[in-house]
Amino acid sequence: MSDSASRTHASPTVESPRKTSGHPLLNWKALIGIGISAFLLWWVFRGKDLGAIAREMAAADPLLLLGATALATVVFWIRAWRWRCILEPVRPGTSFRSRFAAVNIGFMGNNLLPARVGEFARAYALARLEPVPMVAGLSSLVIERLMDALMLVAMLFCAMALPGFPDWPANAETDFPAIARAVGITMAVVGALLFLLVLFPRRTVRAFEAVAHKVLPRSIRRPVVDALEAFLAGVGILRDGRLLFEATLWTAFLWTVNALSFWVAFLAFGIDLSFTAALFFQSCLAFAVSVPSAPGFWGVYEWSATAVLATLWGQDTTQVLAFAVGFHIAGFLPVTLMGLWYAWKLGLSLGGVARTEEVVEEAVERATHPNDRP
């Protein structure tokens, strides 16, 4: 993507992230996430032989690890293809190159910056590269995350129903059945809300606003309602059966390839488990990283691996930690480097990526309350 191409497609109405007096990353959300990651890293590695873990990492099969990393990286191409289906009702004909660049910038932002700022950076980058309003881009990502969550819940329960799934350990620190039930109930509620939003969009938002007025603090009430109203800009795919079916197929393909990357990585580190374990681990990891954590989800990733693979499947903890650290790094590097390159081509520094959250939030505010502008 040339610099001239970036300028050609950039929308003239998209503001560049401006420097602010305060540091955009030093806030309570970032500190909570870093604290959770630090605690989990301490918890996972306490009393462990770090030298043995390093030797297991060095003994990993390089070809299998390379194959697993390639599969994990292909997932980002699949994300860019699927994104076309979600964006189609809002902006038909977006280019794959623009979508792929924005995907990489977004995941790079999540890997290097706290508080999931990469989600905002992805919407911002797309708006710079294609004439897609930032509000519509952000709402498309909400749809994408909901589709991912529903697919992961389905795969979670599918894995639990497959032959060879282990019995739940009676003395396990993590109550997997209770967590699975809670996740299933939560997604059922989310699905019901989506159904209402599609059928009765404005009425549902007004009802939600009335409830929010009674139960939410004033400081967060309006941002939450604004986010829901902005979300309505991206629900067009839910009214188009063909696009929804196509996006669902892409979602299933995406998470199947991603689970395959975990399974190949298991083999690279000498963990002899079935594809069922990879499916289940993937779902558990995906929901675990939804909690606040440090950039790159360090600590959460390693804790999930030990909870699922060592506790539930009874694998050697040293091997599991070697896999968790080794494959975490292997999957972290390609998308981060590609994201930095695409951000540079777009003229975005890492600080600029961090400030995209402010730009996107202002765009949402202007779109949902246009009469409030001075």
C-alpha positions as CSV (number, residue, x, y, z in Angstrom):
1,M,0.0,0.0,0.0
2,S,1.7,3.2,-1.1
3,D,1.5,6.5,0.7
4,S,-0.2,8.0,-2.3
5,A,-2.8,5.2,-2.1
6,S,-3.4,6.0,1.5
7,R,-4.0,9.6,0.8
8,T,-6.3,8.9,-2.1
9,H,-8.6,6.7,-0.1
10,A,-8.4,8.7,3.1
11,S,-11.6,10.5,4.0
12,P,-11.1,14.3,4.3
13,T,-13.5,14.3,7.3
14,V,-11.4,11.9,9.4
15,E,-9.4,13.8,12.0
16,S,-5.8,12.8,12.8
17,P,-5.2,11.9,16.4
18,R,-3.9,15.0,18.2
19,K,-1.4,15.1,21.0
20,T,-3.1,15.8,24.3
21,S,-1.6,17.2,27.6
22,G,-2.2,13.9,29.5
23,H,-0.8,10.5,28.6
24,P,-3.6,8.6,26.8
25,L,-2.5,5.3,28.3
26,L,-2.2,6.2,32.0
27,N,-5.7,5.5,33.3
28,W,-7.4,3.2,35.7
29,K,-8.5,0.7,33.1
30,A,-4.9,0.2,32.0
31,L,-3.6,-0.1,35.6
32,I,-6.3,-2.7,36.5
33,G,-5.4,-4.8,33.4
34,I,-1.7,-4.6,34.1
35,G,-2.3,-5.6,37.7
36,I,-4.4,-8.6,36.7
37,S,-1.7,-9.8,34.3
38,A,1.1,-9.3,36.8
39,F,-0.8,-11.3,39.4
40,L,-1.7,-14.2,37.0
41,L,1.9,-14.4,35.8
42,W,3.1,-14.6,39.4
43,W,0.4,-17.2,40.2
44,V,1.2,-19.4,37.2
45,F,5.0,-19.3,37.5
46,R,5.3,-19.4,41.3
47,G,7.5,-22.3,42.4
48,K,8.1,-23.5,38.8
49,D,11.5,-24.4,37.3
50,L,12.1,-21.7,34.8
51,G,15.2,-23.4,33.4
52,A,13.1,-26.5,32.6
53,I,10.5,-24.4,30.9
54,A,13.1,-22.8,28.8
55,R,14.6,-26.2,27.8
56,E,11.2,-27.4,26.8
57,M,10.7,-24.3,24.6
58,A,14.1,-24.9,23.0
59,A,13.2,-28.5,22.3
60,A,10.0,-27.6,20.4
61,D,9.8,-28.9,16.8
62,P,10.6,-25.9,14.6
63,L,8.7,-27.0,11.6
64,L,5.5,-27.7,13.5
65,L,5.9,-24.4,15.4
66,L,6.3,-22.6,12.1
67,G,3.2,-24.3,10.7
68,A,1.2,-23.4,13.7
69,T,2.3,-19.8,13.5
70,A,1.4,-19.7,9.8
71,L,-2.1,-21.0,10.6
72,A,-2.5,-18.5,13.4
73,T,-1.4,-15.7,11.0
74,V,-3.7,-16.8,8.2
75,V,-6.6,-16.1,10.6
76,F,-6.1,-12.4,10.1
77,W,-6.6,-12.8,6.3
78,I,-9.8,-14.7,7.1
79,R,-10.9,-11.8,9.4
80,A,-10.4,-9.3,6.6
81,W,-12.4,-11.4,4.2
82,R,-15.3,-11.9,6.7
83,W,-15.3,-8.2,7.5
84,R,-16.5,-7.5,3.9
85,C,-19.7,-9.3,4.7
86,I,-20.3,-7.2,7.8
87,L,-19.5,-3.9,6.1
88,E,-21.4,-4.6,2.9
89,P,-24.7,-3.1,4.1
90,V,-22.9,0.1,5.2
91,R,-20.3,0.4,2.5
92,P,-20.3,-2.0,-0.4
93,G,-17.0,-2.7,-2.2
94,T,-14.4,-2.0,0.4
95,S,-11.0,-3.3,-0.7
96,F,-9.4,-6.3,0.9
97,R,-6.1,-4.4,1.3
98,S,-7.7,-1.7,3.3
99,R,-9.5,-4.2,5.6
100,F,-6.4,-6.3,6.1
101,A,-4.3,-3.2,7.0
102,A,-6.9,-2.1,9.5
103,V,-7.2,-5.6,11.0
104,N,-3.4,-5.7,11.5
105,I,-3.3,-2.2,13.0
106,G,-6.1,-3.1,15.4
107,F,-4.5,-6.3,16.7
108,M,-1.1,-4.6,16.9
109,G,-2.7,-2.0,19.1
110,N,-4.2,-4.6,21.4
111,N,-0.8,-6.3,21.6
112,L,1.2,-3.2,22.4
113,L,-1.2,-0.8,24.1
114,P,-3.5,-1.3,27.1
115,A,-7.3,-1.1,27.5
116,R,-8.1,-2.7,24.1
117,V,-7.3,0.5,22.2
118,G,-6.7,-1.5,19.1
119,E,-10.5,-1.9,18.5
120,F,-10.7,1.9,18.1
121,A,-7.5,2.0,16.1
122,R,-9.0,-0.5,13.7
123,A,-12.2,1.5,13.1
124,Y,-10.1,4.7,12.7
125,A,-7.7,3.1,10.2
126,L,-10.5,1.8,8.1
127,A,-12.1,5.2,8.0
128,R,-8.7,6.6,6.8
129,L,-8.5,4.0,4.0
130,E,-12.1,3.7,2.9
131,P,-15.1,6.1,3.0
132,V,-16.6,4.2,6.0
133,P,-17.8,6.3,8.9
134,M,-15.9,5.6,12.1
135,V,-19.2,4.9,13.9
136,A,-20.2,2.3,11.3
137,G,-16.7,0.8,11.4
138,L,-16.9,0.5,15.2
139,S,-20.4,-1.0,15.2
140,S,-19.2,-3.6,12.6
141,L,-16.6,-4.7,15.1
142,V,-19.2,-5.1,17.8
143,I,-21.1,-7.4,15.3
144,E,-17.9,-9.3,14.6
145,R,-17.2,-9.8,18.3
146,L,-20.8,-11.0,18.9
147,M,-20.5,-13.5,16.0
148,D,-17.2,-14.7,17.4
149,A,-18.6,-15.1,20.9
150,L,-21.6,-17.1,19.6
151,M,-19.4,-19.4,17.5
152,L,-17.0,-19.9,20.4
153,V,-19.9,-20.9,22.7
154,A,-21.1,-23.4,20.1
155,M,-17.6,-24.8,19.8
156,L,-17.2,-24.9,23.5
157,F,-20.3,-27.1,24.0
158,C,-19.4,-29.1,20.9
159,A,-16.0,-30.0,22.4
160,M,-17.6,-30.9,25.7
161,A,-20.0,-33.3,23.9
162,L,-17.3,-35.1,21.8
163,P,-16.0,-38.5,22.8
164,G,-12.8,-38.4,24.8
165,F,-13.6,-35.2,26.7
166,P,-12.1,-35.7,30.2
167,D,-14.1,-35.9,33.4
168,W,-14.1,-32.7,35.5
169,P,-11.5,-32.9,38.3
170,A,-13.2,-32.8,41.6
171,N,-10.4,-30.8,43.1
172,A,-10.0,-28.4,40.2
173,E,-9.4,-24.7,41.2
174,T,-11.5,-23.7,38.2
175,D,-15.2,-24.7,38.1
176,F,-15.4,-25.3,34.3
177,P,-19.1,-26.4,34.2
178,A,-20.2,-23.4,36.1
179,I,-18.2,-21.1,33.9
180,A,-19.6,-22.8,30.7
181,R,-23.2,-22.4,32.0
182,A,-22.6,-18.8,32.8
183,V,-21.2,-18.1,29.4
184,G,-24.0,-19.9,27.7
185,I,-26.7,-18.0,29.6
186,T,-24.9,-14.7,28.9
187,M,-24.8,-15.3,25.2
188,A,-28.4,-16.4,25.2
189,V,-29.3,-13.0,26.7
190,V,-27.1,-11.2,24.2
191,G,-28.8,-13.1,21.4
192,A,-32.2,-12.1,22.6
193,L,-31.2,-8.5,22.8
194,L,-29.9,-8.7,19.2
195,F,-33.2,-10.2,18.1
196,L,-35.0,-7.2,19.7
197,L,-32.6,-4.7,18.2
198,V,-33.2,-6.1,14.7
199,L,-37.0,-6.2,15.0
200,F,-37.6,-3.1,17.1
201,P,-34.3,-1.0,17.0
202,R,-35.5,2.4,18.3
203,R,-38.0,1.0,20.8
204,T,-35.3,-1.3,22.3
205,V,-32.8,1.6,22.6
206,R,-35.4,3.8,24.3
207,A,-36.3,0.9,26.7
208,F,-32.7,0.3,27.5
209,E,-32.2,4.1,28.0
210,A,-35.0,4.1,30.5
211,V,-33.5,1.2,32.5
212,A,-30.0,2.8,32.3
213,H,-31.4,6.0,33.7
214,K,-32.5,4.2,36.8
215,V,-29.6,1.8,37.4
216,L,-26.4,3.3,35.9
217,P,-24.4,6.2,37.4
218,R,-24.7,9.4,35.5
219,S,-21.1,9.4,34.5
220,I,-21.4,6.2,32.4
221,R,-25.1,6.3,31.5
222,R,-24.8,8.4,28.3
223,P,-21.7,6.7,26.9
224,V,-23.4,3.3,27.2
225,V,-26.6,4.5,25.5
226,D,-24.5,6.3,22.8
227,A,-22.6,3.0,22.1
228,L,-25.9,1.1,21.7
229,E,-27.3,3.8,19.3
230,A,-24.0,3.7,17.3
231,F,-24.3,-0.1,17.2
232,L,-27.5,0.2,15.2
233,A,-25.4,1.6,12.3
234,G,-23.9,-1.8,11.8
235,V,-26.8,-4.2,12.2
236,G,-27.7,-4.2,8.6
237,I,-26.0,-7.6,8.1
238,L,-28.5,-9.1,10.6
239,R,-31.3,-8.2,8.2
240,D,-29.7,-9.8,5.2
241,G,-29.9,-13.5,5.3
242,R,-27.4,-14.1,2.6
243,L,-24.7,-11.9,4.1
244,L,-25.4,-13.3,7.6
245,F,-25.0,-16.9,6.3
246,E,-21.8,-16.0,4.5
247,A,-20.3,-14.3,7.5
248,T,-21.3,-17.2,9.7
249,L,-19.5,-19.6,7.4
250,W,-16.4,-17.4,7.5
251,T,-16.6,-17.3,11.3
252,A,-16.8,-21.1,11.5
253,F,-13.8,-21.4,9.1
254,L,-11.8,-18.8,11.1
255,W,-12.2,-20.5,14.4
256,T,-11.6,-23.9,12.9
257,V,-8.3,-22.8,11.4
258,N,-7.4,-21.0,14.7
259,A,-8.1,-24.2,16.7
260,L,-6.0,-26.2,14.2
261,S,-3.1,-23.8,14.9
262,F,-3.4,-24.6,18.6
263,W,-3.5,-28.3,17.9
264,V,-0.3,-28.2,15.7
265,A,1.3,-26.1,18.4
266,F,0.5,-28.7,21.0
267,L,2.3,-31.3,18.9
268,A,5.3,-28.9,18.4
269,F,5.8,-28.8,22.2
270,G,5.2,-32.5,22.7
271,I,1.7,-32.3,24.1
272,D,-0.2,-35.2,22.7
273,L,-3.8,-34.1,22.8
274,S,-6.7,-34.4,20.4
275,F,-8.3,-31.6,18.3
276,T,-11.1,-31.6,20.9
277,A,-8.7,-30.2,23.4
278,A,-7.7,-27.5,21.0
279,L,-11.3,-26.5,20.4
280,F,-12.1,-26.4,24.1
281,F,-8.9,-24.5,24.9
282,Q,-9.5,-22.0,22.2
283,S,-13.0,-21.1,23.5
284,C,-11.7,-20.8,27.1
285,L,-8.8,-18.6,26.1
286,A,-11.0,-16.4,24.0
287,F,-13.4,-15.7,26.9
288,A,-10.5,-15.4,29.4
289,V,-8.8,-12.6,27.4
290,S,-12.1,-10.6,27.5
291,V,-11.2,-9.7,31.1
292,P,-8.9,-6.6,31.6
293,S,-5.2,-7.5,31.1
294,A,-1.9,-6.0,30.1
295,P,-1.2,-5.5,26.4
296,G,-0.8,-8.8,24.5
297,F,-2.9,-10.6,27.2
298,W,0.1,-11.8,29.0
299,G,-0.7,-13.7,32.2
300,V,-4.3,-14.5,31.0
301,Y,-3.0,-16.6,28.2
302,E,-0.6,-18.6,30.4
303,W,-3.2,-19.0,33.2
304,S,-5.8,-20.3,30.7
305,A,-3.3,-22.9,29.3
306,T,-2.5,-24.3,32.8
307,A,-6.1,-24.3,33.9
308,V,-7.3,-26.2,30.7
309,L,-4.4,-28.3,29.6
310,A,-2.7,-29.1,32.9
311,T,-5.7,-29.2,35.3
312,L,-8.4,-30.6,33.1
313,W,-6.4,-32.7,30.6
314,G,-3.7,-33.6,33.1
315,Q,-0.7,-32.6,31.0
316,D,2.7,-31.9,32.4
317,T,2.8,-28.3,33.7
318,T,6.3,-27.6,32.4
319,Q,5.3,-28.6,28.9
320,V,2.1,-26.6,29.1
321,L,3.9,-23.5,30.2
322,A,6.6,-24.0,27.4
323,F,3.7,-24.1,24.9
324,A,1.9,-21.2,26.4
325,V,4.9,-18.9,26.4
326,G,6.4,-20.2,23.1
327,F,3.3,-20.1,21.0
328,H,2.1,-16.9,22.6
329,I,5.3,-15.2,21.4
330,A,5.2,-16.9,18.0
331,G,1.6,-15.8,17.4
332,F,2.3,-12.3,18.8
333,L,5.1,-11.3,16.5
334,P,3.7,-11.6,12.9
335,V,0.6,-9.5,13.4
336,T,2.4,-7.0,15.6
337,L,5.1,-6.4,13.0
338,M,2.6,-6.2,10.2
339,G,0.4,-3.8,12.2
340,L,3.4,-1.5,12.9
341,W,4.3,-1.5,9.2
342,Y,0.7,-0.7,8.1
343,A,0.5,2.0,10.8
344,W,3.7,3.5,9.5
345,K,2.4,3.5,5.9
346,L,-0.7,5.3,7.2
347,G,1.5,7.9,9.0
348,L,0.4,6.7,12.5
349,S,2.9,6.5,15.3
350,L,2.3,4.2,18.3
351,G,1.2,7.3,20.3
352,G,-1.2,8.2,17.4
353,V,-2.7,4.7,17.6
354,A,-3.2,5.2,21.3
355,R,-5.0,8.4,20.7
356,T,-7.5,7.0,18.2
357,E,-9.8,6.0,21.0
358,E,-10.5,9.7,21.7
359,V,-11.1,10.4,18.0
360,V,-13.5,7.5,17.6
361,E,-15.4,8.4,20.8
362,E,-15.8,12.0,19.6
363,A,-17.1,10.7,16.2
364,V,-19.7,8.5,18.1
365,E,-20.7,11.4,20.2
366,R,-21.2,13.7,17.1
367,A,-23.1,11.0,15.3
368,T,-25.5,10.1,18.1
369,H,-26.0,13.7,19.4
370,P,-25.4,16.0,16.4
371,N,-27.4,18.9,18.0
372,D,-25.2,19.0,21.1
373,R,-22.2,20.4,19.2
374,P,-21.4,24.0,20.1
